[in-house]
Amino acid sequence: MLQSIWRFISKNFSRLIILVILIYIMMLFYIYNSKLYTLRSERKNIPYLSHKDMKYILQWTRRFSAPFDFMGEGNTAFVRNKCKFTNCFVTDNSWHFLNLSDFDAIAFNGRDVIHLWPFQMPQVRTPKQKYIFGAMESPDNFPACDENLDGFFNWTWTYKLDSDFRWGYITIYDLNGNVVGPAIDMKWKKDMEPISEDFKVKLSSKSKAAAWFVSHCSTKSRREFFVKEVQEELKSYGWTVDVFGSCGQFQCPRSNKNLCFEMIENDYYFYFSLENSLSEDYVTEKLLTALQYSAIPVVYGAANYSRFLPPGSYLDGRQLGPKELARQMSDIIGNQSMYHDYFRWRNHYVYRETSDNDDICKLCEMMNDDSKVSETSVWKDFRKWWNGARYDYNCKN
């Protein structure tokens, strides 16, 4: 049987080679037409735009986390959010074009790109393309240490204030609704107005020192140990920090968040807004809990908090240390006039969680800025920029 098969192959070898080649060509033709059909189908979703005016963005890595999980497919995110520019087309289909060089930009999720080998990166690149690094998590949790990343990215899209365009957690407005921060060089109003008598009455119901809501009990910042030290120091003043959640002795159901926030507003002088990572500019929405519910924030992180908060509106636990922090907390609780002054900022600023649509629109706005697109830009020392002061800790240990 085997000999018969071998004789058949020997006699018809050239014909078999031709057949294999023909099958291969037919497969390529099928793939080409399938991709062409997909491309045409996708483009039907944007009939009101000239195809030559579209800015095509390929998501090279997965889109399971911010900022990319908000992008969707096509230009729907930009239309839905009523962006000034809606002519950006996002896809994670690398076969959208037959050539990668036809994309205007290729975006990389920081959580994924740090795990890719060089052969998993795009092998074709043109000078006109922009490679975009996007991340919302800190480098403590997702460090970028591969030397191949230096000089790789053209634009950065992160929470860091010196990113090419920022995806933030917090936005600061003046009372006219203008965005004023956060910023590297914030211009805070110097002589802020005192709070109203009505607000003083609202603050008068407080009777407990501080609350902290937390679910992650072991962190890179070691905030959990800091809180224990503060609790010990506060004992000598007759106060404590009430810790809520899986890491503490108190519970407040997530199913009724409003009840938890009302408790902060009515009962607690301070709220602990402690970051899980010690990274530059890493200030998350935890800060808003204190600001929006009438408590003085006790912050703990590696940010320069003067970029995020007016002077005299917060206590920096990492700068003060547990002993001095406890003393100042006790002094403020014992002096109502001093306590009231920490809320003067409310007469001049409004804090809100950053709107997703603002950050999404920034991407398409950048893609339509001809001066930015034509500008030669590259993050040569990307690893040191991303890791900041934690570069040695993250990459050399």
C-alpha positions as CSV (number, residue, x, y, z in Angstrom):
1,M,0.0,0.0,0.0
2,L,2.7,2.5,1.0
3,Q,4.8,1.5,-2.0
4,S,1.8,2.2,-4.3
5,I,1.3,5.7,-2.7
6,W,5.1,6.4,-3.1
7,R,5.1,5.4,-6.8
8,F,2.1,7.6,-7.4
9,I,3.7,10.6,-5.7
10,S,7.0,10.0,-7.6
11,K,5.2,9.9,-11.0
12,N,3.0,13.0,-10.3
13,F,5.4,15.1,-8.1
14,S,5.5,18.1,-10.4
15,R,1.7,18.0,-10.8
16,L,1.3,17.9,-7.0
17,I,3.6,20.9,-6.5
18,I,1.5,22.9,-9.0
19,L,-1.7,21.8,-7.2
20,V,-0.3,23.0,-3.9
21,I,0.8,26.3,-5.4
22,L,-2.7,26.8,-6.9
23,I,-4.4,26.0,-3.6
24,Y,-2.1,28.5,-1.8
25,I,-2.8,31.2,-4.4
26,M,-6.6,30.6,-4.0
27,M,-6.3,30.8,-0.2
28,L,-4.5,34.1,-0.5
29,F,-7.1,35.4,-2.9
30,Y,-9.9,34.3,-0.5
31,I,-8.2,36.0,2.4
32,Y,-7.7,39.2,0.4
33,N,-11.3,39.3,-0.7
34,S,-12.5,38.6,2.8
35,K,-10.5,41.4,4.3
36,L,-11.6,43.7,1.4
37,Y,-15.2,42.9,2.1
38,T,-14.7,43.5,5.9
39,L,-13.0,46.8,5.1
40,R,-15.8,47.9,2.8
41,S,-18.4,46.8,5.4
42,E,-16.8,48.8,8.2
43,R,-16.5,51.9,6.0
44,K,-20.2,51.8,5.4
45,N,-20.7,52.8,9.0
46,I,-19.2,56.2,8.2
47,P,-20.8,57.3,4.9
48,Y,-20.8,61.0,5.7
49,L,-16.9,61.2,5.7
50,S,-14.5,61.0,2.9
51,H,-12.3,58.0,3.4
52,K,-9.2,60.0,2.6
53,D,-10.0,62.2,5.6
54,M,-10.2,59.4,8.1
55,K,-7.5,58.8,10.6
56,Y,-7.0,55.1,11.1
57,I,-5.8,53.8,14.5
58,L,-4.8,50.2,15.1
59,Q,-5.0,48.9,18.6
60,W,-2.1,46.5,18.7
61,T,-2.8,45.1,22.1
62,R,-5.9,44.1,23.9
63,R,-8.6,46.7,24.7
64,F,-9.6,45.4,28.1
65,S,-8.4,48.3,30.2
66,A,-8.4,52.1,30.2
67,P,-8.0,54.1,28.1
68,F,-8.6,51.6,25.3
69,D,-11.7,49.8,26.6
70,F,-13.7,53.0,26.0
71,M,-12.8,53.2,22.3
72,G,-15.0,50.6,20.7
73,E,-14.8,49.9,17.0
74,G,-14.9,52.4,14.2
75,N,-15.6,56.0,15.0
76,T,-18.6,55.3,17.2
77,A,-16.9,56.5,20.4
78,F,-16.1,59.9,18.9
79,V,-19.6,60.3,17.5
80,R,-21.3,59.2,20.8
81,N,-19.2,61.6,22.8
82,K,-19.9,64.5,20.4
83,C,-16.3,65.2,19.9
84,K,-15.1,68.1,17.8
85,F,-13.4,65.6,15.5
86,T,-15.1,62.3,14.6
87,N,-13.0,61.2,11.7
88,C,-11.0,58.7,13.6
89,F,-11.5,55.0,12.9
90,V,-10.3,52.6,15.6
91,T,-9.9,48.9,15.1
92,D,-8.0,46.0,16.6
93,N,-8.0,44.2,13.2
94,S,-4.5,44.3,11.9
95,W,-5.8,43.1,8.6
96,H,-8.0,46.1,8.2
97,F,-5.4,47.2,5.6
98,L,-3.1,44.7,3.8
99,N,-0.2,46.8,4.9
100,L,0.4,48.1,8.5
101,S,2.0,51.2,7.1
102,D,-1.4,52.4,6.0
103,F,-2.5,53.1,9.6
104,D,-2.0,56.6,10.9
105,A,-1.3,55.4,14.4
106,I,-0.7,52.2,16.3
107,A,-1.8,52.2,20.0
108,F,-0.3,50.0,22.7
109,N,-1.8,49.2,26.1
110,G,0.8,49.7,28.8
111,R,-0.4,46.6,30.7
112,D,0.2,44.4,27.7
113,V,3.1,45.9,25.7
114,I,5.6,45.4,28.6
115,H,5.1,41.7,28.2
116,L,5.6,41.5,24.4
117,W,8.7,40.1,22.8
118,P,10.4,42.1,20.0
119,F,9.0,39.6,17.4
120,Q,5.5,40.3,18.7
121,M,5.8,44.0,17.8
122,P,4.9,45.5,14.4
123,Q,7.7,44.7,12.0
124,V,6.8,47.5,9.5
125,R,6.9,51.1,10.5
126,T,6.7,54.4,8.5
127,P,7.9,57.9,9.6
128,K,4.3,59.2,9.3
129,Q,2.9,56.8,11.9
130,K,2.5,57.6,15.6
131,Y,3.1,54.9,18.1
132,I,1.0,55.7,21.2
133,F,1.6,54.4,24.7
134,G,-1.6,54.4,26.8
135,A,-1.9,53.5,30.5
136,M,-4.0,54.3,33.6
137,E,-2.3,52.0,36.0
138,S,1.0,53.1,37.7
139,P,4.5,51.9,36.8
140,D,4.7,50.3,40.3
141,N,2.1,47.8,39.1
142,F,3.2,47.7,35.4
143,P,6.8,48.8,35.1
144,A,8.3,49.3,31.6
145,C,11.9,48.1,31.8
146,D,12.7,46.7,28.4
147,E,15.4,48.8,26.8
148,N,13.7,48.3,23.4
149,L,10.9,50.7,24.6
150,D,13.3,53.6,24.7
151,G,12.8,55.6,21.5
152,F,9.8,53.4,20.5
153,F,6.8,55.6,21.3
154,N,5.9,58.9,19.7
155,W,3.1,59.9,21.9
156,T,2.0,59.1,25.5
157,W,-1.6,59.0,26.7
158,T,-1.5,58.5,30.5
159,Y,-2.5,60.1,33.8
160,K,0.9,61.8,34.0
161,L,0.7,65.5,33.7
162,D,3.5,65.8,31.1
163,S,1.9,63.2,28.8
164,D,1.4,64.3,25.2
165,F,-2.3,64.1,26.0
166,R,-3.7,63.1,29.4
167,W,-6.2,60.5,30.5
168,G,-6.9,61.7,34.0
169,Y,-8.8,60.7,37.1
170,I,-9.6,64.2,38.4
171,T,-10.5,67.5,36.7
172,I,-10.5,70.8,38.5
173,Y,-12.9,73.6,37.3
174,D,-13.3,77.2,38.3
175,L,-16.8,78.4,39.1
176,N,-17.4,79.4,35.5
177,G,-16.9,75.8,34.4
178,N,-13.5,76.3,32.9
179,V,-10.9,73.5,33.3
180,V,-8.0,74.9,35.3
181,G,-6.2,71.8,36.5
182,P,-4.5,69.7,37.6
183,A,-1.4,71.1,36.0
184,I,2.4,71.0,36.5
185,D,2.4,74.7,37.3
186,M,-1.0,75.4,39.0
187,K,-1.9,79.0,39.7
188,W,-4.1,78.8,42.8
189,K,-6.0,81.8,44.1
190,K,-4.1,83.2,47.0
191,D,-6.8,85.0,49.1
192,M,-9.7,82.6,49.3
193,E,-13.0,83.6,50.7
194,P,-14.1,82.1,54.1
195,I,-16.9,79.5,54.1
196,S,-20.5,80.5,54.7
197,E,-22.3,80.2,58.0
198,D,-24.6,77.6,56.6
199,F,-21.7,75.4,55.7
200,K,-20.2,75.9,59.2
201,V,-23.4,74.5,60.6
202,K,-23.2,71.5,58.3
203,L,-19.7,70.8,59.5
204,S,-20.7,71.0,63.2
205,S,-22.2,67.5,63.3
206,K,-18.8,65.8,63.0
207,S,-17.6,63.8,66.0
208,K,-15.1,61.2,64.6
209,A,-11.5,61.7,63.5
210,A,-11.0,59.9,60.2
211,A,-12.4,57.2,58.0
212,W,-10.7,55.0,55.3
213,F,-12.5,52.8,52.9
214,V,-10.2,50.1,51.4
215,S,-10.5,46.7,49.7
216,H,-6.8,46.0,48.8
217,C,-5.0,45.1,52.0
218,S,-1.4,44.6,50.6
219,T,0.0,47.4,48.4
220,K,3.3,48.5,46.8
221,S,3.0,51.8,48.7
222,R,2.6,50.0,52.1
223,R,-0.2,52.4,53.0
224,E,-1.7,49.7,55.3
225,F,1.3,50.0,57.6
226,F,1.2,53.7,57.6
227,V,-2.4,53.7,58.8
228,K,-1.6,51.4,61.7
229,E,1.2,53.7,62.8
230,V,-1.2,56.7,62.6
231,Q,-3.8,54.8,64.6
232,E,-1.2,54.2,67.3
233,E,-0.2,57.9,67.4
234,L,-3.8,59.1,67.5
235,K,-4.5,57.0,70.6
236,S,-2.7,59.5,72.8
237,Y,-5.1,62.2,71.6
238,G,-8.2,60.0,72.1
239,W,-8.9,59.6,68.4
240,T,-8.5,56.8,65.8
241,V,-8.9,56.0,62.1
242,D,-12.0,53.9,61.4
243,V,-11.1,51.4,58.6
244,F,-14.0,50.1,56.5
245,G,-14.0,47.2,54.1
246,S,-12.2,43.9,53.9
247,C,-9.0,45.3,55.5
248,G,-10.7,46.8,58.6
249,Q,-13.1,46.3,61.5
250,F,-16.0,48.2,60.0
251,Q,-18.3,47.5,57.1
252,C,-20.3,49.8,54.8
253,P,-22.2,47.9,52.1
254,R,-21.2,48.7,48.5
255,S,-24.8,48.2,47.6
256,N,-25.6,51.5,49.4
257,K,-22.7,53.8,48.6
258,N,-24.7,56.9,49.3
259,L,-25.2,55.8,52.9
260,C,-21.4,55.4,53.2
261,F,-20.7,58.9,51.7
262,E,-23.3,60.5,53.9
263,M,-21.6,59.0,56.9
264,I,-18.3,60.6,55.9
265,E,-20.1,63.9,55.3
266,N,-21.9,63.9,58.7
267,D,-19.5,62.2,61.0
268,Y,-15.8,62.4,60.0
269,Y,-13.4,65.3,60.1
270,F,-10.9,63.6,57.8
271,Y,-10.9,61.1,55.1
272,F,-7.8,59.1,54.1
273,S,-7.1,59.2,50.4
274,L,-4.2,56.9,50.1
275,E,-2.8,55.6,46.9
276,N,-1.7,52.0,46.4
277,S,1.4,53.1,44.4
278,L,4.2,55.7,44.9
279,S,4.3,57.1,41.4
280,E,4.6,60.6,40.2
281,D,1.2,62.3,39.4
282,Y,-0.6,59.1,40.4
283,V,-3.6,60.7,42.1
284,T,-6.8,58.7,41.6
285,E,-10.5,59.3,42.2
286,K,-10.0,58.3,45.9
287,L,-9.2,62.0,46.5
288,L,-12.7,63.0,45.4
289,T,-14.4,61.1,48.3
290,A,-13.0,63.6,50.8
291,L,-13.5,66.7,48.6
292,Q,-17.1,65.9,47.6
293,Y,-18.2,64.8,51.1
294,S,-17.0,67.6,53.3
295,A,-13.9,66.0,54.9
296,I,-10.3,67.1,54.9
297,P,-8.2,64.7,52.7
298,V,-5.2,63.0,54.2
299,V,-3.2,62.1,51.1
300,Y,-0.4,59.6,50.8
301,G,1.4,59.1,47.5
302,A,4.5,60.3,45.5
303,A,2.7,63.1,43.7
304,N,3.4,66.7,44.1
305,Y,0.0,67.5,45.6
306,S,0.3,71.2,45.0
307,R,-0.5,70.3,41.4
308,F,-3.8,68.8,42.5
309,L,-4.9,70.7,45.7
310,P,-4.7,74.3,46.9
311,P,-2.4,74.9,49.9
312,G,-4.2,74.7,53.2
313,S,-6.8,72.2,52.0
314,Y,-5.2,68.9,52.8
315,L,-2.6,67.1,55.0
316,D,0.2,65.1,53.3
317,G,0.7,62.0,55.4
318,R,3.8,60.9,53.6
319,Q,5.5,64.3,54.1
320,L,4.4,64.7,57.7
321,G,4.9,61.2,59.0
322,P,2.5,59.4,61.4
323,K,3.5,61.3,64.6
324,E,3.3,64.8,63.2
325,L,0.1,63.9,61.2
326,A,-1.6,62.7,64.3
327,R,-0.7,65.9,66.2
328,Q,-1.9,68.2,63.4
329,M,-5.2,66.2,63.0
330,S,-5.8,66.6,66.8
331,D,-5.0,70.4,66.7
332,I,-7.4,70.9,63.7
333,I,-10.2,69.0,65.3
334,G,-9.8,71.1,68.5
335,N,-9.9,74.4,66.6
336,Q,-13.0,74.9,64.6
337,S,-11.8,78.1,62.9
338,M,-8.8,76.3,61.7
339,Y,-10.9,73.4,60.5
340,H,-13.2,75.7,58.6
341,D,-10.3,77.3,56.7
342,Y,-9.5,74.0,55.1
343,F,-12.7,74.3,53.1
344,R,-12.2,77.8,51.6
345,W,-11.3,76.3,48.3
346,R,-15.0,75.4,47.8
347,N,-15.7,79.1,47.1
348,H,-13.4,79.0,44.1
349,Y,-13.1,75.5,42.7
350,V,-15.1,72.4,41.8
351,Y,-13.6,68.9,41.6
352,R,-15.1,66.2,39.4
353,E,-14.1,62.8,38.2
354,T,-12.7,63.2,34.7
355,S,-15.3,62.6,32.0
356,D,-14.4,59.7,29.6
357,N,-15.7,61.6,26.6
358,D,-13.2,64.5,27.2
359,D,-10.3,62.1,27.2
360,I,-11.5,60.1,24.2
361,C,-11.9,63.3,22.2
362,K,-8.3,64.3,22.9
363,L,-7.1,61.3,20.8
364,C,-8.9,62.3,17.7
365,E,-8.1,65.9,18.3
366,M,-4.4,65.1,18.3
367,M,-4.7,63.0,15.2
368,N,-6.2,66.0,13.4
369,D,-3.6,68.5,14.6
370,D,-1.3,68.7,11.5
371,S,1.5,70.5,13.4
372,K,1.5,67.7,16.0
373,V,1.3,64.9,13.5
374,S,4.1,66.3,11.3
375,E,6.3,67.1,14.3
376,T,9.1,64.6,14.9
377,S,8.6,63.4,18.4
378,V,9.9,60.4,20.2
379,W,10.3,59.4,23.9
380,K,14.0,58.6,23.9
381,D,14.2,57.9,27.6
382,F,10.8,56.4,27.9
383,R,11.6,53.9,30.7
384,K,13.0,56.6,33.0
385,W,10.1,58.9,32.2
386,W,7.4,56.2,32.8
387,N,9.0,54.8,36.0
388,G,10.2,58.2,37.3
389,A,11.9,58.1,40.7
390,R,11.0,54.4,41.0
391,Y,13.1,53.4,37.9
392,D,15.8,51.7,40.0
393,Y,13.3,50.1,42.3
394,N,11.1,48.8,39.4
395,C,13.7,47.8,36.9
396,K,17.0,47.0,38.8
397,N,15.7,45.0,41.7
